[in-house]
Structures are given as structure tokens and as C-alpha cells.
Amino acid sequence: MTGALRLGGAAFQPDELAVMAIVNRTPDSFFDRGATFAADAALRSVERAVRDGARIIDIGGVKAGPGAEVAPAEEIRRTVATVAAVRATFPDVVISIDTWRAEVATEAVAAGADLINDTWSGFDPALAEVAARTGAGLVCSHAGGLPPRTRPHRIGYADVVAEVVATVTGLAARAVRLGVRPDGILIDPAHDFGKNTRHSLEVTRRLAELTRTGWPVLVALSNKDFIGESLDLPVDQRLEGTLAATAVSAWLGARVFRAHQVGPTRRVLDMVATIRGDRPPAVSRRGLA
């Protein structure tokens, strides 16, 4: 668990900090408001993300929050052709499918996806079976027991971090029993999912409790409501807060960072890695000439 994370043909070493770029094939996503809903726009976004340093592309076809119903067939229509196009154009990039539905994951993996990003905490228990059957990786997350696309209301925990750790490690153990590769499993506390702002902040402060489990930790912090409420800022003004949370999470041991703004995220992670001593400075001239 503490060794290399293997997704598709890529290996991510324990000291490597990887960016997962968000590409939403949705008309109503909370951040980009449908900017990558069109197929050509989605591919341009992937091209930019790869150029800016993303090694994983996360493709989703359903808005996480409440909204218009999206049937499985429509989710497949939105995502699978894009997965295939990205695989053909960028053969070395890791492709993730953001879905809670086993039928969608099955089609996406067949089209070239390497990772199933289950942000709804095993709501469809067959999703892990898809990963086991196909060899795909799997993200095990915590959503507080809520069904997909619902928001928490007056939710409470005796100890939110203990609840998160128990849930995600339990899902990871189940996945291994089903035959999912241990080196293809990540855990995600899923900030904002089934949590209020104070919960998400506590999870961030205590992230080391997740990294100590030995499973690679993915964090999806980008422009989320806990950042907006912490700073009282709208969704289009949350970059600095996102990057601060990113730096803290990286320092505490997270390994994969799901992000809208890839370039700034990549630079923050490079700086954290350099401070830690895992990456040399890009140049070293000061005091030497």
C-alpha cells in the first residue's frame, strides 16, 4: 500500500505529487458552468491540462450536486466517447472516469479508462466488482452515507475523521477481497461530500490520520464550498484558498490532487516537494556565481 501507485501504464512513486485534472462533460458543473460540455472543448481542456502538468484526467458526465436527472445512457453518451478520444490522443495519460454507476464504469474502462473515481462511497456495490474484473484502479471515498447528488443537512459525527478513516479503509479492504489490485486503490475523504465546512476543515487539519493508513490519499479540494465559506468568497474567487489547502494537504502526505486550475496546482506541489527535499530546485544560481 505504501509503495508505487499503478494506474494503467503509469507508476506513481510514494514521494510523487500528481495532479488529476477535472474535465466535466456536463452543462451545469458548479465551477466551469459547462465550459467543457462540448466534445471539442473537452479535448482542448485535456490538451491544456496535460501541457500544464496533469498526469491524470478525470472525466465526469453528471454534476455532483442536485440538478436535472441524468440517465445512465446519457452519462455513457457524455463520457465514453471522450474517454476513447483522450486515450487515442494521449496514450500515456491516466484516464479516470468519475461515476458511481457500474454500467457507466464498465463502458468507460472498455473505452480506455484506467481508474474508477467513485465519489459516492460505494453507493453501487458493483462498482468495485468492475474494477476487480477489469484491472482498473478504484477511488474509495466517504460521503456520510448520503445517496448521490444530495447535500448534507445538519449532519453530525462524534469524530468526523475517525468516521472517514473507518469508511474508506473498509471500502478499500472490501475492494481487495473482491480482487481489486491493492496498488490501484486510493482513498479520498471527499471534502464537502456529507460534510459541513467545519468537518472539511477538520479533515484537512488531520489528514495525516488518513495518510498513515498506508493507502494513497487523493484530495478533491478545488474551489469547494468549504473554501468559499472559510473566506466568504464566490466560486470564481477561491483559487488562493484552494492552493493553501493543497499545500497543507501535500505536506501532510496526500499524493493525488484533483484540480480545475492545473498550472497553479502543479507549481504549488512542486514547491512543496522542493521544500520537503523530494525535488531539486529547477535552477540553482543564487550565491554560486
SVG drawing of the C-alpha trace seen along z (x, -y; Angstrom):
<svg xmlns="http://www.w3.org/2000/svg" viewBox="-34 -37 65 48">
<polyline fill="none" stroke="black" stroke-width="0.4" points="0.0,0.0 2.8,-2.4 4.7,-1.7 4.1,-2.8 0.5,-3.5 -0.1,-1.9 -2.8,-3.2 -2.8,-2.0 0.8,-2.0 1.9,-4.7 3.6,-4.2 3.4,-7.0 6.1,-6.7 5.4,-7.5 7.2,-10.8 5.4,-11.9 2.6,-14.5 0.3,-14.1 -2.4,-16.4 -5.7,-15.0 -7.3,-17.4 -11.1,-17.8 -12.9,-17.6 -16.7,-17.8 -18.8,-16.7 -21.8,-18.4 -23.7,-21.6 -24.2,-22.6 -21.0,-22.0 -20.6,-24.2 -17.3,-25.8 -17.0,-26.0 -20.7,-26.2 -20.5,-23.8 -17.2,-25.2 -16.1,-21.6 -19.6,-20.2 -18.9,-20.2 -16.7,-17.4 -14.1,-19.6 -13.9,-21.9 -13.3,-18.9 -10.4,-17.7 -8.9,-21.2 -9.1,-21.3 -7.3,-17.9 -4.6,-19.2 -4.1,-22.3 -4.1,-20.1 -1.5,-17.7 0.7,-20.6 0.3,-22.2 1.5,-19.0 -1.6,-16.8 -0.8,-13.1 -4.4,-12.0 -7.5,-13.2 -10.8,-12.8 -13.8,-12.8 -17.3,-13.1 -20.8,-13.2 -23.0,-14.1 -22.9,-17.2 -22.1,-16.2 -24.8,-18.3 -28.5,-18.4 -29.8,-19.1 -31.5,-17.7 -31.7,-13.9 -29.1,-12.2 -29.9,-8.6 -27.1,-6.1 -27.4,-6.0 -26.9,-9.8 -24.0,-9.6 -22.4,-7.0 -23.1,-9.2 -21.4,-12.1 -18.3,-10.4 -17.3,-7.2 -16.6,-8.8 -14.4,-11.4 -12.6,-8.7 -11.9,-6.9 -10.7,-10.2 -8.4,-11.1 -6.9,-7.6 -6.3,-7.8 -4.7,-11.3 -2.8,-11.0 -1.8,-7.3 0.4,-7.9 -2.0,-9.8 -4.0,-8.1 -7.8,-8.4 -10.2,-8.4 -14.0,-8.0 -15.9,-9.9 -19.1,-7.9 -21.0,-6.0 -22.6,-3.6 -21.2,-0.2 -22.7,-0.2 -21.0,-3.5 -17.7,-2.4 -17.8,0.8 -18.2,-1.1 -15.6,-3.7 -13.0,-1.1 -13.6,0.7 -13.0,-2.6 -9.7,-3.2 -10.2,-4.4 -7.7,-3.3 -9.3,-4.4 -12.8,-4.5 -13.4,-7.6 -16.3,-6.6 -17.0,-9.8 -20.2,-8.4 -18.7,-5.9 -19.7,-2.6 -23.4,-3.5 -23.4,-1.0 -21.6,2.0 -21.0,3.5 -18.6,0.7 -15.7,2.3 -16.6,5.5 -16.0,3.7 -12.5,2.7 -11.8,6.2 -12.9,7.7 -11.1,5.2 -8.0,4.5 -8.9,0.8 -7.9,-1.3 -10.5,-2.4 -11.1,-5.5 -12.7,-4.7 -14.4,-7.7 -16.5,-8.9 -19.9,-10.6 -21.5,-10.3 -24.0,-7.7 -25.8,-10.0 -27.1,-8.9 -25.6,-10.5 -26.2,-14.2 -27.6,-15.1 -26.3,-17.7 -25.8,-17.2 -28.4,-18.7 -27.5,-19.1 -25.2,-16.1 -23.1,-15.3 -20.3,-13.0 -18.9,-12.0 -15.5,-12.2 -15.6,-13.0 -12.0,-11.9 -12.5,-8.6 -15.7,-8.1 -13.9,-8.9 -10.9,-6.6 -13.2,-3.7 -15.3,-4.1 -12.6,-4.5 -10.4,-1.8 -13.4,0.5 -14.2,-0.1 -10.6,0.5 -10.5,3.8 -13.7,4.9 -12.2,4.0 -9.1,6.1 -11.3,9.0 -13.2,8.7 -9.9,8.8 -9.1,5.2 -5.3,4.6 -4.1,3.2 -1.6,1.0 -4.5,-0.5 -6.6,-1.7 -6.7,-5.3 -8.7,-6.7 -10.5,-10.1 -12.0,-11.9 -14.3,-13.7 -14.3,-17.2 -17.8,-18.7 -19.5,-15.3 -21.6,-14.5 -19.8,-17.2 -20.2,-20.8 -17.4,-23.3 -16.1,-22.6 -16.0,-18.9 -14.0,-19.5 -11.6,-21.8 -11.0,-19.2 -10.4,-16.5 -7.8,-18.8 -6.1,-19.5 -6.0,-15.8 -5.2,-14.5 -2.1,-12.7 -4.5,-10.2 -5.6,-9.1 -2.1,-9.1 -0.9,-6.9 -3.3,-4.2 -0.8,-3.4 -3.3,-3.9 -2.5,-6.7 -4.7,-9.7 -6.5,-11.7 -7.9,-15.1 -10.5,-16.9 -10.3,-20.5 -10.7,-22.6 -12.9,-25.7 -15.1,-23.8 -17.7,-25.3 -15.7,-24.8 -13.1,-27.1 -15.7,-29.6 -17.3,-29.7 -13.9,-29.9 -13.1,-33.0 -16.7,-34.2 -15.9,-34.1 -17.8,-33.1 -16.8,-30.1 -14.7,-32.1 -12.5,-33.7 -11.4,-30.6 -8.1,-29.9 -5.8,-31.1 -7.8,-29.2 -7.7,-26.1 -3.9,-26.4 -3.4,-26.9 -5.4,-23.8 -3.5,-22.0 -0.1,-22.9 -1.2,-21.8 -2.6,-18.5 0.6,-17.8 2.7,-18.5 0.5,-16.1 1.0,-13.3 -1.7,-13.4 -0.4,-12.1 -3.1,-13.0 -4.8,-16.4 -8.0,-16.8 -8.0,-20.3 -9.6,-22.7 -6.6,-25.0 -3.8,-22.6 -0.9,-25.0 -1.1,-26.8 -1.7,-23.5 1.3,-21.9 3.6,-24.8 2.4,-24.7 3.0,-20.9 6.5,-21.4 7.3,-24.0 6.1,-21.7 8.1,-18.8 11.2,-21.0 10.8,-22.2 10.5,-18.6 13.7,-17.7 11.9,-15.4 12.6,-17.6 15.7,-19.7 15.3,-23.4 14.7,-23.9 17.8,-26.1 20.4,-26.9 22.4,-30.1 22.0,-32.3 25.3,-32.7 27.1,-30.5 28.2,-32.9"/>
</svg>
